[in-house]
Amino acid sequence: MRYPETKNLQEILDRVEASFEEARPFALYRKPNQNEIFGVFQADAKLHYSMDFTEKGFVFAPFDAKSDVVLIHPDELYKGEFNATAPRSEQTISLDESGKNEHIDLIKKGIKEIEKGRLQKVVLSRKIQVPNAKSPIKIFKTLLNTYPNAFGYLFHHPKVGTWCGATPETLVKVTNKKLVTMSLAATLPYIENEKPNWGNKEIEEQQMVSEYIGDKLAHTMERLEIDEAESVRAGNLWHLRSEVRGDMLPDLKIEQVIRALHPTPAVCGIPTTEAHEFIQANENYSRTFYTGFLGELNLQAQGELSLFVNLRCMELDDGTASIFVGGGITEASDPESEWIETQNKSRTMLGIL
């Protein structure tokens, strides 16, 4: 591995085109609120996995925590500058109502499971497939321009597929044994010049996630702080977010932290194991890498990582884009409102296409 070579943006994009043509893996990404773009390129098409998160490279992990974590070897590392331009004005997107009855039935099932006392919260999602004629690079550039405060990425592995997204959620960042993560939950549509008006359902859901993360991390930290919840905007949506910071115990392995946090209650539910089982048994598709995590692993220094939850993403495949949307279900959930929330969320990625 070499230290990142500085290239101009076009050189990096040419290298991406060549990787597609030669069927070689790569990851291209930009961190939130930054202009630097990074490229991690692997020299062959071999499928590598991270065994214990001590390797160097770019990781791409599925939702199922028991499944293998894909690792792109950093045979070539590039960095360049991406100067975002103002996004296009939002277009009117006509939303398809197909799948509504099935999703509402799924939500009702989830609420029943909560009422039985088996779950406190479960995150239920659906997959939307739409025709797509835009190139992955063009989609990636549009994502970066539209969502400058998100982690924007384009990932390709010939044995895994092509994914891209702009996620607002940090799984975990670690530098010098100092940890940062977040508790993110609840959603309201953004309305210009209006503050979000959070109801009890959203406030309780976010509080539940914060407490759960605190419990999961308590035994791994010398010190742990969880901020008060604040409203944060992500594109055309509002969320409630609390920042979480801590000092890791000296002998703690990174793998233990990742295993404690993934999958988060914001994408799975509480308790995690029972929610995960319910999702696997009842969602009518396989999430694969949606709501997994991705990012830098030991690229800057050993023990330093920057990982994000794979939300606001799409899988690109032969003229089709698969978009994924979901929401947190609690006892206070209303099935019709939850359907509308997924429709609002779908505008984010449909607008990019």
ZADRENMAR-713294 format. One record per residue (C-alpha): residue number from 1; chain; x, y, z. Coordinates in nm, 4 decimals. Example, Ala and Ser with C-alpha at 12.3 -4.5 7.8 and 13.67 -1.06 7.14 Angstrom:
// residues 2
+-----+-------+----------+----------+----------+
|  nr | kette |        u |        v |        w |
+-----+-------+----------+----------+----------+
|   1 |     A |   1.2300 |  -0.4500 |   0.7800 |
|   2 |     A |   1.3670 |  -0.1060 |   0.7140 |
+-----+-------+----------+----------+----------+
This chain:
// residues 353
+-----+-------+----------+----------+----------+
|  nr | kette |        u |        v |        w |
+-----+-------+----------+----------+----------+
|   1 |     A |   0.0000 |   0.0000 |   0.0000 |
|   2 |     A |   0.1249 |   0.3443 |  -0.0921 |
|   3 |     A |   0.0236 |   0.6731 |   0.0599 |
|   4 |     A |  -0.2575 |   0.8296 |  -0.1502 |
|   5 |     A |  -0.1277 |   0.9823 |  -0.4711 |
|   6 |     A |  -0.2789 |   1.3198 |  -0.5523 |
|   7 |     A |  -0.4564 |   1.3178 |  -0.8903 |
|   8 |     A |  -0.6973 |   1.5515 |  -1.0593 |
|   9 |     A |  -1.0602 |   1.4429 |  -1.0529 |
|  10 |     A |  -1.0708 |   1.3374 |  -1.4172 |
|  11 |     A |  -0.7709 |   1.1047 |  -1.3732 |
|  12 |     A |  -0.9466 |   0.9342 |  -1.0819 |
|  13 |     A |  -1.2700 |   0.8994 |  -1.2816 |
|  14 |     A |  -1.0731 |   0.7562 |  -1.5772 |
|  15 |     A |  -0.9247 |   0.5002 |  -1.3380 |
|  16 |     A |  -1.2795 |   0.4129 |  -1.2259 |
|  17 |     A |  -1.3904 |   0.3633 |  -1.5885 |
|  18 |     A |  -1.0909 |   0.1345 |  -1.6479 |
|  19 |     A |  -1.1767 |  -0.0681 |  -1.3354 |
|  20 |     A |  -1.5322 |  -0.1219 |  -1.4615 |
|  21 |     A |  -1.4026 |  -0.2329 |  -1.8029 |
|  22 |     A |  -1.1371 |  -0.4632 |  -1.6542 |
|  23 |     A |  -1.3782 |  -0.6014 |  -1.3885 |
|  24 |     A |  -1.1590 |  -0.4928 |  -1.0973 |
|  25 |     A |  -1.2818 |  -0.3811 |  -0.7527 |
|  26 |     A |  -1.2677 |  -0.0231 |  -0.6262 |
|  27 |     A |  -1.4293 |   0.2190 |  -0.3825 |
|  28 |     A |  -1.4593 |   0.5916 |  -0.4444 |
|  29 |     A |  -1.5802 |   0.8119 |  -0.1592 |
|  30 |     A |  -1.6019 |   1.1534 |   0.0003 |
|  31 |     A |  -1.6451 |   1.2115 |   0.3742 |
|  32 |     A |  -1.9159 |   1.4454 |   0.5095 |
|  33 |     A |  -1.8563 |   1.8208 |   0.4612 |
|  34 |     A |  -1.5239 |   1.7708 |   0.2797 |
|  35 |     A |  -1.3946 |   1.8416 |  -0.0715 |
|  36 |     A |  -1.1407 |   1.5579 |  -0.0822 |
|  37 |     A |  -1.2318 |   1.2489 |  -0.2776 |
|  38 |     A |  -1.0526 |   0.9161 |  -0.2201 |
|  39 |     A |  -1.0153 |   0.6129 |  -0.4446 |
|  40 |     A |  -0.9137 |   0.2654 |  -0.3247 |
|  41 |     A |  -0.8285 |   0.0335 |  -0.6179 |
|  42 |     A |  -0.7526 |  -0.3380 |  -0.6065 |
|  43 |     A |  -0.5133 |  -0.4885 |  -0.8640 |
|  44 |     A |  -0.7015 |  -0.8173 |  -0.9192 |
|  45 |     A |  -1.0614 |  -0.9415 |  -0.9079 |
|  46 |     A |  -1.0147 |  -1.1677 |  -0.6053 |
|  47 |     A |  -1.2799 |  -1.1527 |  -0.3341 |
|  48 |     A |  -1.1128 |  -1.0665 |  -0.0017 |
|  49 |     A |  -1.2761 |  -1.0564 |   0.3395 |
|  50 |     A |  -1.1913 |  -0.8840 |   0.6665 |
|  51 |     A |  -1.1401 |  -1.1462 |   0.9349 |
|  52 |     A |  -1.0962 |  -0.9285 |   1.2465 |
|  53 |     A |  -1.0817 |  -0.5639 |   1.1255 |
|  54 |     A |  -0.7027 |  -0.5441 |   1.1603 |
|  55 |     A |  -0.6513 |  -0.5404 |   0.7796 |
|  56 |     A |  -0.6056 |  -0.2271 |   0.5682 |
|  57 |     A |  -0.8494 |  -0.1255 |   0.2983 |
|  58 |     A |  -1.2116 |  -0.0338 |   0.2323 |
|  59 |     A |  -1.4770 |  -0.2562 |   0.3908 |
|  60 |     A |  -1.8282 |  -0.3268 |   0.2637 |
|  61 |     A |  -2.0366 |  -0.5250 |   0.5126 |
|  62 |     A |  -2.3836 |  -0.6781 |   0.4811 |
|  63 |     A |  -2.6786 |  -0.6245 |   0.7153 |
|  64 |     A |  -2.6451 |  -0.9800 |   0.8469 |
|  65 |     A |  -2.3662 |  -0.9547 |   1.1067 |
|  66 |     A |  -2.2858 |  -1.3256 |   1.0657 |
|  67 |     A |  -2.2028 |  -1.2847 |   0.6945 |
|  68 |     A |  -1.8569 |  -1.2073 |   0.5544 |
|  69 |     A |  -1.7301 |  -0.8478 |   0.5364 |
|  70 |     A |  -1.5941 |  -0.7663 |   0.1882 |
|  71 |     A |  -1.2517 |  -0.5958 |   0.1842 |
|  72 |     A |  -1.1041 |  -0.4029 |  -0.1084 |
|  73 |     A |  -0.7250 |  -0.4248 |  -0.0929 |
|  74 |     A |  -0.5591 |  -0.0819 |  -0.1249 |
|  75 |     A |  -0.3152 |  -0.1724 |  -0.4062 |
|  76 |     A |  -0.3517 |   0.1846 |  -0.5359 |
|  77 |     A |  -0.4708 |   0.4825 |  -0.3339 |
|  78 |     A |  -0.5664 |   0.8117 |  -0.4966 |
|  79 |     A |  -0.6968 |   1.1373 |  -0.3604 |
|  80 |     A |  -0.8231 |   1.4422 |  -0.5434 |
|  81 |     A |  -1.0569 |   1.7355 |  -0.5060 |
|  82 |     A |  -1.4275 |   1.7419 |  -0.5798 |
|  83 |     A |  -1.5770 |   2.0904 |  -0.5848 |
|  84 |     A |  -1.9494 |   2.0510 |  -0.5428 |
|  85 |     A |  -2.1772 |   2.2568 |  -0.7646 |
|  86 |     A |  -2.5245 |   2.3711 |  -0.6617 |
|  87 |     A |  -2.7730 |   2.0838 |  -0.6983 |
|  88 |     A |  -3.0475 |   2.1092 |  -0.9549 |
|  89 |     A |  -3.3783 |   2.2399 |  -0.8272 |
|  90 |     A |  -3.5938 |   1.9570 |  -0.6949 |
|  91 |     A |  -3.8149 |   1.7986 |  -0.9564 |
|  92 |     A |  -4.1640 |   1.6688 |  -0.8952 |
|  93 |     A |  -4.1389 |   1.2934 |  -0.8530 |
|  94 |     A |  -4.4457 |   1.0803 |  -0.9126 |
|  95 |     A |  -4.4506 |   0.7985 |  -0.6568 |
|  96 |     A |  -4.5770 |   0.4499 |  -0.7292 |
|  97 |     A |  -4.8276 |   0.3074 |  -0.4792 |
|  98 |     A |  -4.7562 |  -0.0555 |  -0.5732 |
|  99 |     A |  -4.6545 |  -0.2683 |  -0.2774 |
| 100 |     A |  -4.8558 |  -0.0539 |  -0.0363 |
| 101 |     A |  -5.0841 |  -0.3304 |   0.0956 |
| 102 |     A |  -4.7936 |  -0.5723 |   0.1467 |
| 103 |     A |  -4.5891 |  -0.3124 |   0.3350 |
| 104 |     A |  -4.8817 |  -0.2085 |   0.5556 |
| 105 |     A |  -4.9450 |  -0.5772 |   0.6372 |
| 106 |     A |  -4.5773 |  -0.6138 |   0.7316 |
| 107 |     A |  -4.6007 |  -0.3103 |   0.9637 |
| 108 |     A |  -4.9159 |  -0.4499 |   1.1286 |
| 109 |     A |  -4.7304 |  -0.7782 |   1.1894 |
| 110 |     A |  -4.4439 |  -0.5826 |   1.3486 |
| 111 |     A |  -4.6808 |  -0.3898 |   1.5777 |
| 112 |     A |  -4.8448 |  -0.7178 |   1.6873 |
| 113 |     A |  -4.5033 |  -0.8613 |   1.7763 |
| 114 |     A |  -4.4295 |  -0.5479 |   1.9844 |
| 115 |     A |  -4.7678 |  -0.5749 |   2.1602 |
| 116 |     A |  -4.6826 |  -0.9353 |   2.2538 |
| 117 |     A |  -4.3754 |  -0.7970 |   2.4353 |
| 118 |     A |  -4.1179 |  -0.9704 |   2.2139 |
| 119 |     A |  -3.9855 |  -0.6456 |   2.0662 |
| 120 |     A |  -3.9655 |  -0.2798 |   2.1680 |
| 121 |     A |  -3.8891 |  -0.1595 |   1.8153 |
| 122 |     A |  -3.8350 |  -0.3158 |   1.4738 |
| 123 |     A |  -3.7147 |  -0.1460 |   1.1537 |
| 124 |     A |  -3.9047 |  -0.2693 |   0.8483 |
| 125 |     A |  -3.8102 |  -0.1916 |   0.4903 |
| 126 |     A |  -3.8939 |  -0.2575 |   0.1274 |
| 127 |     A |  -3.7129 |  -0.2585 |  -0.2060 |
| 128 |     A |  -3.8153 |  -0.0483 |  -0.5078 |
| 129 |     A |  -3.6814 |  -0.1373 |  -0.8536 |
| 130 |     A |  -3.6814 |   0.1276 |  -1.1252 |
| 131 |     A |  -3.5323 |   0.1514 |  -1.4762 |
| 132 |     A |  -3.2055 |   0.3482 |  -1.4880 |
| 133 |     A |  -3.0106 |   0.4828 |  -1.7852 |
| 134 |     A |  -2.7597 |   0.6983 |  -1.5916 |
| 135 |     A |  -2.3990 |   0.5804 |  -1.5553 |
| 136 |     A |  -2.2700 |   0.4971 |  -1.2037 |
| 137 |     A |  -2.0187 |   0.7857 |  -1.2234 |
| 138 |     A |  -2.2901 |   1.0357 |  -1.3186 |
| 139 |     A |  -2.5110 |   0.9127 |  -1.0306 |
| 140 |     A |  -2.2165 |   0.9383 |  -0.7897 |
| 141 |     A |  -2.1403 |   1.2988 |  -0.8917 |
| 142 |     A |  -2.5079 |   1.3920 |  -0.8531 |
| 143 |     A |  -2.5095 |   1.2391 |  -0.5031 |
| 144 |     A |  -2.2012 |   1.4403 |  -0.4013 |
| 145 |     A |  -2.3503 |   1.7643 |  -0.5325 |
| 146 |     A |  -2.6903 |   1.7033 |  -0.3716 |
| 147 |     A |  -2.5777 |   1.5792 |  -0.0287 |
| 148 |     A |  -2.2511 |   1.7533 |   0.0723 |
| 149 |     A |  -2.2993 |   1.6711 |   0.4434 |
| 150 |     A |  -2.3326 |   1.2944 |   0.3830 |
| 151 |     A |  -2.0777 |   1.0174 |   0.3237 |
| 152 |     A |  -2.0996 |   0.9747 |  -0.0539 |
| 153 |     A |  -1.9621 |   0.6612 |  -0.2176 |
| 154 |     A |  -1.9442 |   0.4426 |  -0.5283 |
| 155 |     A |  -1.8448 |   0.0777 |  -0.4694 |
| 156 |     A |  -1.7823 |  -0.1925 |  -0.7275 |
| 157 |     A |  -1.6697 |  -0.5525 |  -0.7051 |
| 158 |     A |  -1.7326 |  -0.7846 |  -1.0030 |
| 159 |     A |  -1.8251 |  -1.0673 |  -0.7609 |
| 160 |     A |  -2.0453 |  -0.8513 |  -0.5363 |
| 161 |     A |  -2.2061 |  -0.5787 |  -0.7510 |
| 162 |     A |  -2.2185 |  -0.2007 |  -0.7866 |
| 163 |     A |  -2.3587 |   0.0168 |  -0.5082 |
| 164 |     A |  -2.3662 |   0.3898 |  -0.4402 |
| 165 |     A |  -2.5192 |   0.6163 |  -0.1819 |
| 166 |     A |  -2.5051 |   0.9233 |   0.0406 |
| 167 |     A |  -2.5560 |   0.8153 |   0.3997 |
| 168 |     A |  -2.6154 |   1.0541 |   0.6926 |
| 169 |     A |  -2.5353 |   0.7969 |   0.9628 |
| 170 |     A |  -2.1968 |   0.7228 |   1.1195 |
| 171 |     A |  -2.1535 |   0.3685 |   1.2512 |
| 172 |     A |  -1.8267 |   0.4465 |   1.4307 |
| 173 |     A |  -1.5100 |   0.6569 |   1.3975 |
| 174 |     A |  -1.1996 |   0.5750 |   1.5986 |
| 175 |     A |  -0.8781 |   0.7800 |   1.6250 |
| 176 |     A |  -0.6187 |   0.7216 |   1.9005 |
| 177 |     A |  -0.8647 |   0.5060 |   2.0980 |
| 178 |     A |  -1.1203 |   0.7896 |   2.0960 |
| 179 |     A |  -1.4578 |   0.6767 |   1.9649 |
| 180 |     A |  -1.7402 |   0.8764 |   1.8034 |
| 181 |     A |  -2.0753 |   0.7334 |   1.6980 |
| 182 |     A |  -2.4334 |   0.8586 |   1.6837 |
| 183 |     A |  -2.7861 |   0.7698 |   1.7743 |
| 184 |     A |  -3.0070 |   0.8556 |   1.4763 |
| 185 |     A |  -3.3804 |   0.7906 |   1.4603 |
| 186 |     A |  -3.7177 |   0.9433 |   1.3672 |
| 187 |     A |  -3.8085 |   1.1110 |   1.0379 |
| 188 |     A |  -4.0187 |   1.4077 |   0.9279 |
| 189 |     A |  -4.0359 |   1.5696 |   0.5832 |
| 190 |     A |  -3.8466 |   1.8988 |   0.5430 |
| 191 |     A |  -4.0747 |   2.1973 |   0.4816 |
| 192 |     A |  -3.9057 |   2.5249 |   0.3915 |
| 193 |     A |  -3.8869 |   2.7835 |   0.6738 |
| 194 |     A |  -4.0520 |   2.5426 |   0.9204 |
| 195 |     A |  -3.8937 |   2.3725 |   1.2207 |
| 196 |     A |  -3.9768 |   2.0018 |   1.2653 |
| 197 |     A |  -4.2579 |   1.9352 |   1.5115 |
| 198 |     A |  -4.1593 |   1.6069 |   1.6788 |
| 199 |     A |  -4.4307 |   1.3923 |   1.8382 |
| 200 |     A |  -4.3928 |   1.1590 |   2.1361 |
| 201 |     A |  -4.3455 |   0.8582 |   1.9054 |
| 202 |     A |  -4.0351 |   1.0100 |   1.7402 |
| 203 |     A |  -3.8853 |   1.1450 |   2.0667 |
| 204 |     A |  -3.9313 |   0.8096 |   2.2437 |
| 205 |     A |  -3.7896 |   0.6160 |   1.9471 |
| 206 |     A |  -3.4742 |   0.8272 |   1.9434 |
| 207 |     A |  -3.4346 |   0.8034 |   2.3223 |
| 208 |     A |  -3.4712 |   0.4241 |   2.2987 |
| 209 |     A |  -3.1860 |   0.4077 |   2.0437 |
| 210 |     A |  -2.9587 |   0.6331 |   2.2564 |
| 211 |     A |  -3.0134 |   0.4209 |   2.5679 |
| 212 |     A |  -2.9518 |   0.0997 |   2.3766 |
| 213 |     A |  -2.6219 |   0.2241 |   2.2293 |
| 214 |     A |  -2.5167 |   0.3443 |   2.5762 |
| 215 |     A |  -2.5867 |  -0.0017 |   2.7234 |
| 216 |     A |  -2.4007 |  -0.1778 |   2.4406 |
| 217 |     A |  -2.0889 |   0.0378 |   2.4746 |
| 218 |     A |  -2.0782 |   0.0869 |   2.8529 |
| 219 |     A |  -1.8514 |  -0.2150 |   2.9219 |
| 220 |     A |  -1.6071 |  -0.1205 |   2.6417 |
| 221 |     A |  -1.5376 |   0.2406 |   2.7441 |
| 222 |     A |  -1.3413 |   0.4220 |   3.0145 |
| 223 |     A |  -1.5694 |   0.7227 |   2.9612 |
| 224 |     A |  -1.8922 |   0.7598 |   2.7615 |
| 225 |     A |  -2.0957 |   1.0747 |   2.6830 |
| 226 |     A |  -2.4299 |   1.0928 |   2.5003 |
| 227 |     A |  -2.5498 |   1.4366 |   2.3884 |
| 228 |     A |  -2.9068 |   1.5622 |   2.3953 |
| 229 |     A |  -3.1017 |   1.4928 |   2.0763 |
| 230 |     A |  -3.1006 |   1.7638 |   1.8091 |
| 231 |     A |  -3.2822 |   1.8017 |   1.4775 |
| 232 |     A |  -3.0597 |   1.7468 |   1.1741 |
| 233 |     A |  -3.1541 |   1.7879 |   0.8111 |
| 234 |     A |  -3.0609 |   1.5246 |   0.5504 |
| 235 |     A |  -3.1786 |   1.6413 |   0.2071 |
| 236 |     A |  -3.5578 |   1.6654 |   0.2124 |
| 237 |     A |  -3.5916 |   1.4987 |   0.5545 |
| 238 |     A |  -3.5392 |   1.5804 |   0.9222 |
| 239 |     A |  -3.3996 |   1.3321 |   1.1783 |
| 240 |     A |  -3.3274 |   1.3377 |   1.5509 |
| 241 |     A |  -2.9611 |   1.2740 |   1.6335 |
| 242 |     A |  -2.7472 |   1.2468 |   1.9472 |
| 243 |     A |  -2.3682 |   1.2372 |   1.9217 |
| 244 |     A |  -2.1970 |   0.9693 |   2.1315 |
| 245 |     A |  -1.8293 |   0.9977 |   2.2377 |
| 246 |     A |  -1.6063 |   0.7757 |   2.4440 |
| 247 |     A |  -1.2529 |   0.6692 |   2.5380 |
| 248 |     A |  -1.1963 |   0.3014 |   2.4638 |
| 249 |     A |  -1.0462 |   0.0687 |   2.7232 |
| 250 |     A |  -0.6721 |   0.0166 |   2.6468 |
| 251 |     A |  -0.6915 |  -0.3543 |   2.5512 |
| 252 |     A |  -1.0196 |  -0.3310 |   2.3620 |
| 253 |     A |  -1.0136 |  -0.4666 |   2.0061 |
| 254 |     A |  -1.1867 |  -0.2726 |   1.7273 |
| 255 |     A |  -1.3792 |  -0.5882 |   1.6341 |
| 256 |     A |  -1.5528 |  -0.5851 |   1.9757 |
| 257 |     A |  -1.6746 |  -0.2281 |   1.9188 |
| 258 |     A |  -1.8044 |  -0.3037 |   1.5683 |
| 259 |     A |  -1.9803 |  -0.6205 |   1.6862 |
| 260 |     A |  -2.1404 |  -0.4245 |   1.9726 |
| 261 |     A |  -2.2763 |  -0.1571 |   1.7380 |
| 262 |     A |  -2.3771 |  -0.3452 |   1.4203 |
| 263 |     A |  -2.6581 |  -0.3713 |   1.3338 |
| 264 |     A |  -2.7706 |  -0.0543 |   1.5102 |
| 265 |     A |  -3.1233 |  -0.0187 |   1.6562 |
| 266 |     A |  -3.1786 |   0.2534 |   1.3919 |
| 267 |     A |  -3.1679 |  -0.0098 |   1.1137 |
| 268 |     A |  -3.2674 |  -0.3293 |   1.2977 |
| 269 |     A |  -3.4558 |  -0.2822 |   1.6240 |
| 270 |     A |  -3.4534 |  -0.3537 |   1.9980 |
| 271 |     A |  -3.3621 |  -0.6123 |   2.1185 |
| 272 |     A |  -3.1312 |  -0.6618 |   1.8201 |
| 273 |     A |  -3.1327 |  -1.0435 |   1.7964 |
| 274 |     A |  -3.5121 |  -1.0778 |   1.8115 |
| 275 |     A |  -3.5643 |  -0.7842 |   1.5710 |
| 276 |     A |  -3.3104 |  -0.9331 |   1.3278 |
| 277 |     A |  -3.4913 |  -1.2698 |   1.3344 |
| 278 |     A |  -3.8272 |  -1.1000 |   1.2709 |
| 279 |     A |  -3.6839 |  -0.9040 |   0.9753 |
| 280 |     A |  -3.5250 |  -1.2143 |   0.8183 |
| 281 |     A |  -3.8502 |  -1.4091 |   0.8542 |
| 282 |     A |  -4.0948 |  -1.1391 |   0.7396 |
| 283 |     A |  -3.9406 |  -0.8875 |   0.4983 |
| 284 |     A |  -4.0115 |  -1.0263 |   0.1523 |
| 285 |     A |  -3.6615 |  -0.9668 |   0.0117 |
| 286 |     A |  -3.2983 |  -0.9979 |   0.1220 |
| 287 |     A |  -3.1370 |  -0.6679 |   0.2281 |
| 288 |     A |  -2.7846 |  -0.7901 |   0.1397 |
| 289 |     A |  -2.5711 |  -0.4733 |   0.1867 |
| 290 |     A |  -2.8543 |  -0.2249 |   0.2581 |
| 291 |     A |  -2.8252 |  -0.1265 |   0.6280 |
| 292 |     A |  -2.4827 |  -0.2891 |   0.6444 |
| 293 |     A |  -2.1775 |  -0.0637 |   0.6870 |
| 294 |     A |  -1.8819 |   0.0592 |   0.4816 |
| 295 |     A |  -1.5739 |   0.2787 |   0.4947 |
| 296 |     A |  -1.2030 |   0.3166 |   0.5673 |
| 297 |     A |  -1.0239 |   0.0546 |   0.7720 |
| 298 |     A |  -0.6723 |   0.1311 |   0.9053 |
| 299 |     A |  -0.5869 |   0.3362 |   0.5951 |
| 300 |     A |  -0.4636 |   0.6451 |   0.7806 |
| 301 |     A |  -0.3116 |   0.4542 |   1.0769 |
| 302 |     A |  -0.3532 |   0.1156 |   1.2459 |
| 303 |     A |  -0.6553 |   0.1220 |   1.4760 |
| 304 |     A |  -0.8073 |   0.4193 |   1.2911 |
| 305 |     A |  -1.1352 |   0.3734 |   1.1100 |
| 306 |     A |  -1.4261 |   0.5678 |   0.9697 |
| 307 |     A |  -1.7354 |   0.3540 |   0.9084 |
| 308 |     A |  -2.0859 |   0.4533 |   0.7983 |
| 309 |     A |  -2.4226 |   0.2760 |   0.7928 |
| 310 |     A |  -2.5325 |   0.1951 |   0.4372 |
| 311 |     A |  -2.8513 |   0.4041 |   0.4152 |
| 312 |     A |  -2.9776 |   0.6248 |   0.1284 |
| 313 |     A |  -2.8201 |   0.3820 |  -0.1122 |
| 314 |     A |  -2.8943 |   0.1965 |  -0.4334 |
| 315 |     A |  -2.7709 |  -0.1126 |  -0.6136 |
| 316 |     A |  -2.7069 |  -0.0664 |  -0.9863 |
| 317 |     A |  -2.7441 |  -0.3598 |  -1.2232 |
| 318 |     A |  -2.7934 |  -0.3699 |  -1.6042 |
| 319 |     A |  -3.0341 |  -0.0817 |  -1.6579 |
| 320 |     A |  -3.2038 |  -0.1216 |  -1.3186 |
| 321 |     A |  -3.1607 |   0.0604 |  -0.9889 |
| 322 |     A |  -3.2805 |  -0.0967 |  -0.6641 |
| 323 |     A |  -3.3656 |   0.1574 |  -0.3939 |
| 324 |     A |  -3.4359 |   0.0652 |  -0.0320 |
| 325 |     A |  -3.6589 |   0.2475 |   0.2182 |
| 326 |     A |  -3.7710 |   0.1656 |   0.5704 |
| 327 |     A |  -3.8757 |   0.3027 |   0.9062 |
| 328 |     A |  -3.8701 |   0.2302 |   1.2770 |
| 329 |     A |  -4.1890 |   0.0648 |   1.4064 |
| 330 |     A |  -4.2895 |   0.1039 |   1.7718 |
| 331 |     A |  -4.6127 |   0.0390 |   1.9589 |
| 332 |     A |  -4.7196 |   0.3961 |   1.8770 |
| 333 |     A |  -4.6765 |   0.3480 |   1.4986 |
| 334 |     A |  -4.9610 |   0.4084 |   1.2561 |
| 335 |     A |  -4.9279 |   0.1777 |   0.9485 |
| 336 |     A |  -5.0584 |   0.4363 |   0.6984 |
| 337 |     A |  -4.8197 |   0.7045 |   0.8322 |
| 338 |     A |  -4.5286 |   0.4583 |   0.8161 |
| 339 |     A |  -4.6094 |   0.3868 |   0.4491 |
| 340 |     A |  -4.6086 |   0.7635 |   0.3783 |
| 341 |     A |  -4.2717 |   0.7929 |   0.5554 |
| 342 |     A |  -4.1172 |   0.5321 |   0.3224 |
| 343 |     A |  -4.2676 |   0.7156 |   0.0232 |
| 344 |     A |  -4.1080 |   1.0419 |   0.1438 |
| 345 |     A |  -3.7747 |   0.8640 |   0.1910 |
| 346 |     A |  -3.7885 |   0.7155 |  -0.1600 |
| 347 |     A |  -3.7812 |   1.0679 |  -0.3103 |
| 348 |     A |  -3.4181 |   1.1033 |  -0.1949 |
| 349 |     A |  -3.2768 |   0.8400 |  -0.4315 |
| 350 |     A |  -3.5463 |   0.8621 |  -0.7004 |
| 351 |     A |  -3.4586 |   1.2318 |  -0.7342 |
| 352 |     A |  -3.0929 |   1.1388 |  -0.8019 |
| 353 |     A |  -3.2001 |   0.9151 |  -1.0914 |
+-----+-------+----------+----------+----------+
